[in-house]
Every structure is written in C-alpha cells, then in structure tokens.
Amino acid sequence: MLKNIHFNYAALATSMLALAGCTGMGETRSSVEVPGEPASAKAQLLEAGASVMQTDTPPSQLDVYLVGFHPLKKEPLHQFEAHHFCDQVNDDFLQCALYDGNTEDAKLNGIEYIISEELFEQLPEEEKQFWHPHNGEILSGQLVAPNLPVAAEHELMKSKINSYGKTWHTWDTAHGAQSEGGEASLPLGEPSLAWSFNRDGEANPDLIEERDQRMGIDTEQRRKARQDLVPLAKPQSGIDTLQGEFPSPTQPIPGVEAKTSN
C-alpha cells in the first residue's frame, strides 16, 4: 500500500503499527440513493463473471486514501467532504478518483489530479487558473490520510507541500454538501471546478467537526503536528482566489502565503 511516495510506505506502516497509533478511520456512507431497479440476478451473474475473467488493474492501483474538503470555485459557499482514492504515478503526479464516502455504496463524483510545484510552474499561464494550491489544506490539518500510522501520514503530507490540484466534480452527492439545491440523485449538468481553503474561517466549522466525529479524526491535533512543515511551504498561486467570498471573517494560516506576480 502507498507505493512510490519517496519511500516505501508499506514497510514503514508495518514497522510502526506497534509503535504508534493510527489516524482515524470511521465509515462514511453515501447519502444519495440512485433511482432504478435493484440489480437483477442476470446482472449480478455477469458482474461476478467479469470480476473473475476481466482485469481491474487501473482501479486496483488507487491505494492512497485522502479525505479533505472542497469549495466550488464559482460558488465558494458550496462546500463538501471529498474522499480521494489515488494512484501515485510518480513523485510529481498523483491521480485520484473522488467519492462521497468510503463504503461499498459510495458514489463516484469527480476526479482530481495532483502535481508538484515543478510541474505546475511549467504550465501555461491560462492553464494555471484551473489548479488550486494545497498548503492551506495541509497546514490547517484539514487534509488527512485515514488509518495510517501518524508518522507515515506526516511524511505523506510533507511530500505534498507546495503541490497543486485540478479538481472537477461531476455529481453533487458529496457528504455534507451545502448548497441551496441539495443533493442530486443523478449526475446532472456540467462538471464544476473545485478549489481549496487557504485561510482560517473559509471552511464551515460544522463540516469539519462532523467529519472528525464520524471518522475519529482530530483536525486541530493534525495542525499542531504539522507545524514543522511550515518552513517548507513556499508562496503559492491561487491563495487569494476566494478571499472576500465568505460571510465570516477569515485569518491567515501560518505558512500559507500568496505568490506575488513577477
């Protein structure tokens, strides 16, 4: 598990299980029921046959699990919990399938690509507007890797400092989604570009508290444990993109700074 992330996390996790507690890992079930008839016996038989005779290699590579929160770039008050199941392609590129939970009934509701600072800086300027910064998610403690030993999760977050993500949500099913329209039982309309929280007070505290209680996570504890990562954080593009879009006062997160224009 967790291969190709600077070193072998599987070996680290195994060796540390007896030495340190793991991060939280409560269940999060989908809150959306999809219309339609239950799968027939024929459909179930076909699925069983396919599982034996066909390959599942691409999804079986999604062995890095992250949970965080996303606001939509054009509708920042529409905020929700996002479960990322990812494949670390190489040290500079992570690809993730997004779900609204972590159980068998979870609905696929988006994708996210995560790239290093080095790859981001090679993008055309017009492309950079689609990529959100990650330092706020990491240094605030909001982004977590459930059920990893504490030291392994810390190294994973360290490897993602200064990275950027491009996230499209295709279905409004996310657990805890806050919007006037509510949740949709089918994937309707155009995909929505998501962004990141980069100041304290941007994310609805009830959203974080509910996630923490359900999954056995302590966001504030994560934040304190990651203070040694602050000196590694560089100024990033997109930090101020959503500033002024929230009704409550916001405050800077130490270490999260906006990159000035050249």
C-alpha positions as CSV (number, residue, x, y, z in Angstrom):
1,M,0.0,0.0,0.0
2,L,1.1,3.6,-0.7
3,K,3.8,2.8,-3.1
4,N,6.2,5.2,-4.9
5,I,5.8,8.1,-2.4
6,H,9.5,9.0,-1.9
7,F,10.0,5.7,0.1
8,N,8.1,2.5,0.8
9,Y,5.1,3.5,3.0
10,A,4.0,-0.1,3.2
11,A,7.2,-1.1,5.0
12,L,7.0,2.0,7.2
13,A,3.4,1.4,8.1
14,T,4.1,-2.2,9.0
15,S,7.1,-1.4,11.2
16,M,5.3,1.4,13.0
17,L,1.9,-0.2,13.8
18,A,3.2,-1.4,17.1
19,L,4.9,1.8,17.9
20,A,2.4,4.5,17.2
21,G,-1.4,4.9,17.0
22,C,-3.1,5.2,13.6
23,T,-5.1,8.1,12.3
24,G,-8.9,7.9,12.4
25,M,-10.9,5.6,10.0
26,G,-14.6,5.8,10.6
27,E,-17.1,4.8,7.9
28,T,-18.7,7.4,5.7
29,R,-21.7,6.1,3.7
30,S,-23.2,7.8,0.6
31,S,-26.2,10.0,1.3
32,V,-27.6,9.6,-2.2
33,E,-30.0,6.9,-3.4
34,V,-29.9,6.4,-7.2
35,P,-33.2,5.8,-8.9
36,G,-33.7,2.5,-10.7
37,E,-34.5,-1.2,-10.1
38,P,-32.2,-3.4,-8.0
39,A,-29.6,-5.3,-10.0
40,S,-31.2,-8.4,-11.4
41,A,-29.8,-11.9,-10.9
42,K,-28.6,-11.8,-14.5
43,A,-26.7,-8.5,-13.9
44,Q,-25.2,-9.9,-10.7
45,L,-24.0,-13.0,-12.5
46,L,-22.5,-11.0,-15.3
47,E,-20.7,-8.9,-12.8
48,A,-19.4,-11.9,-10.9
49,G,-18.1,-13.4,-14.2
50,A,-16.4,-10.2,-15.2
51,S,-14.7,-9.9,-11.8
52,V,-13.1,-13.3,-12.4
53,M,-12.2,-13.0,-16.1
54,Q,-11.5,-9.3,-16.6
55,T,-8.8,-7.0,-15.3
56,D,-9.3,-4.5,-12.5
57,T,-5.7,-3.2,-12.8
58,P,-6.4,0.6,-13.1
59,P,-8.8,0.9,-10.1
60,S,-6.7,-1.6,-8.0
61,Q,-3.9,1.0,-8.2
62,L,-5.9,3.5,-6.2
63,D,-4.2,2.7,-2.9
64,V,-3.6,6.2,-1.4
65,Y,-6.7,7.3,0.5
66,L,-7.1,11.0,1.5
67,V,-10.1,12.9,2.9
68,G,-10.4,16.7,2.7
69,F,-12.9,19.4,1.9
70,H,-13.6,21.3,-1.3
71,P,-15.4,24.5,-2.1
72,L,-16.5,25.2,-5.6
73,K,-14.5,28.0,-7.3
74,K,-17.6,29.8,-8.7
75,E,-19.7,29.0,-5.6
76,P,-17.4,29.0,-2.5
77,L,-20.2,28.6,0.0
78,H,-21.0,25.2,-1.7
79,Q,-18.6,23.2,0.5
80,F,-18.4,19.4,1.0
81,E,-16.3,16.5,2.1
82,A,-14.2,14.7,-0.5
83,H,-12.9,11.2,-0.4
84,H,-9.9,10.7,-2.7
85,F,-8.7,7.3,-3.8
86,C,-5.4,7.9,-5.6
87,D,-2.6,6.3,-7.6
88,Q,0.9,7.8,-7.1
89,V,2.1,7.6,-10.7
90,N,5.5,9.1,-9.9
91,D,6.9,11.6,-7.4
92,D,5.4,14.6,-9.3
93,F,2.0,13.2,-10.3
94,L,-0.9,11.7,-8.3
95,Q,-4.3,10.9,-9.9
96,C,-7.4,10.4,-7.8
97,A,-11.0,9.2,-8.2
98,L,-13.3,11.1,-5.9
99,Y,-16.2,9.5,-4.0
100,D,-18.8,10.8,-1.5
101,G,-17.8,8.1,1.1
102,N,-15.6,5.1,1.8
103,T,-18.1,2.2,1.8
104,E,-19.5,-0.1,-0.9
105,D,-22.4,2.3,-1.6
106,A,-20.1,5.3,-2.3
107,K,-20.8,7.2,-5.5
108,L,-18.1,8.3,-7.9
109,N,-18.5,12.1,-8.1
110,G,-15.3,13.6,-9.5
111,I,-11.6,13.4,-10.3
112,E,-8.5,15.2,-9.1
113,Y,-5.0,15.4,-10.5
114,I,-2.2,16.5,-8.1
115,I,1.1,17.8,-9.4
116,S,4.3,19.0,-7.9
117,E,5.3,22.7,-7.8
118,E,7.9,21.9,-10.6
119,L,5.2,20.6,-13.0
120,F,2.8,23.5,-12.1
121,E,5.4,26.1,-13.0
122,Q,5.8,24.5,-16.4
123,L,2.1,25.1,-17.2
124,P,0.9,27.9,-19.5
125,E,-0.5,30.9,-17.5
126,E,-4.0,30.3,-18.8
127,E,-3.9,26.7,-17.6
128,K,-2.8,27.7,-14.0
129,Q,-6.2,29.2,-13.3
130,F,-7.7,25.7,-13.0
131,W,-5.2,24.5,-10.4
132,H,-5.6,25.2,-6.7
133,P,-2.8,25.3,-4.0
134,H,-2.5,22.7,-1.3
135,N,-0.5,24.3,1.5
136,G,-3.7,25.6,3.2
137,E,-5.3,22.1,3.3
138,I,-2.1,20.5,4.7
139,L,-1.0,23.1,7.3
140,S,-4.6,23.6,8.6
141,G,-4.8,19.8,9.3
142,Q,-8.0,19.5,7.2
143,L,-6.5,17.1,4.7
144,V,-5.9,13.6,6.3
145,A,-4.9,10.1,5.3
146,P,-7.2,7.9,7.4
147,N,-5.9,4.8,9.2
148,L,-2.2,5.5,8.5
149,P,0.4,5.5,11.3
150,V,0.9,9.1,12.4
151,A,4.5,9.2,11.2
152,A,3.5,7.8,7.8
153,E,0.7,10.3,7.3
154,H,3.1,13.1,8.3
155,E,5.6,12.0,5.6
156,L,2.8,11.8,3.0
157,M,1.7,15.3,3.8
158,K,5.3,16.5,3.7
159,S,5.6,15.1,0.2
160,K,2.6,17.1,-0.9
161,I,3.7,20.5,0.4
162,N,3.8,23.1,-2.4
163,S,1.7,20.8,-4.7
164,Y,-1.4,21.8,-6.7
165,G,-4.6,20.1,-7.6
166,K,-7.0,20.3,-10.5
167,T,-10.4,19.0,-9.4
168,W,-13.7,18.5,-11.3
169,H,-16.8,17.4,-9.5
170,T,-19.3,15.7,-11.8
171,W,-22.1,14.8,-9.4
172,D,-23.5,16.8,-6.4
173,T,-23.5,13.8,-4.0
174,A,-20.8,14.8,-1.6
175,H,-21.3,14.0,2.1
176,G,-22.1,17.2,4.0
177,A,-22.7,19.2,0.8
178,Q,-24.0,22.7,1.5
179,S,-26.0,24.3,-1.3
180,E,-29.5,25.6,-1.9
181,G,-30.1,22.9,-4.5
182,G,-29.3,20.0,-2.2
183,E,-28.0,16.6,-3.4
184,A,-28.8,15.2,-6.9
185,S,-29.8,11.6,-7.3
186,L,-28.2,11.5,-10.8
187,P,-25.1,13.2,-12.2
188,L,-26.7,16.2,-13.9
189,G,-25.4,19.3,-15.6
190,E,-21.8,20.4,-16.3
191,P,-18.8,19.5,-14.1
192,S,-17.8,22.1,-11.5
193,L,-14.3,23.2,-10.8
194,A,-13.4,22.9,-7.1
195,W,-10.9,25.0,-5.2
196,S,-9.1,24.8,-1.8
197,F,-9.5,26.6,1.5
198,N,-6.5,28.9,2.2
199,R,-7.5,30.9,5.2
200,D,-9.0,30.1,8.6
201,G,-12.7,30.8,8.6
202,E,-13.3,29.8,4.9
203,A,-14.4,26.3,5.6
204,N,-17.6,25.8,7.6
205,P,-16.5,24.6,11.0
206,D,-19.6,22.4,11.3
207,L,-18.5,20.5,8.2
208,I,-15.1,19.8,9.7
209,E,-16.5,18.9,13.2
210,E,-19.0,16.4,11.7
211,R,-16.3,14.7,9.7
212,D,-14.0,14.5,12.7
213,Q,-16.6,13.0,15.0
214,R,-17.7,10.4,12.4
215,M,-14.3,9.3,11.4
216,G,-12.4,9.7,14.7
217,I,-10.1,12.5,13.4
218,D,-8.7,15.5,15.3
219,T,-8.1,18.2,12.8
220,E,-6.6,20.6,15.4
221,Q,-4.2,17.9,16.6
222,R,-3.1,17.3,12.9
223,R,-2.5,21.0,12.5
224,K,-0.2,21.2,15.6
225,A,1.7,18.1,14.5
226,R,2.4,19.7,11.1
227,Q,4.0,22.9,12.3
228,D,7.4,21.6,11.3
229,L,6.2,21.7,7.7
230,V,5.7,25.4,7.8
231,P,9.3,26.3,6.9
232,L,9.0,24.1,3.8
233,A,6.0,25.9,2.5
234,K,6.6,28.3,-0.4
235,P,4.3,31.1,-1.6
236,Q,1.7,29.6,-4.0
237,S,-0.5,30.9,-6.8
238,G,-4.3,30.9,-6.1
239,I,-4.1,31.5,-2.4
240,D,-6.2,34.7,-2.6
241,T,-8.6,33.5,-5.3
242,L,-11.6,33.1,-2.9
243,Q,-10.7,35.8,-0.5
244,G,-13.7,38.1,0.3
245,E,-16.2,35.4,-0.8
246,F,-17.1,34.3,2.7
247,P,-19.6,35.9,5.1
248,S,-17.4,35.4,8.3
249,P,-14.0,37.0,9.0
250,T,-11.0,35.0,7.8
251,Q,-7.5,34.8,9.1
252,P,-4.2,33.8,7.5
253,I,-2.9,30.3,8.1
254,P,0.8,30.5,9.2
255,G,2.9,29.3,6.3
256,V,0.3,29.8,3.7
257,E,1.3,32.8,1.5
258,A,0.3,34.1,-1.9
259,K,2.8,34.2,-4.6
260,T,3.4,37.6,-6.0
261,S,3.3,38.3,-9.7
262,N,6.6,38.6,-11.5
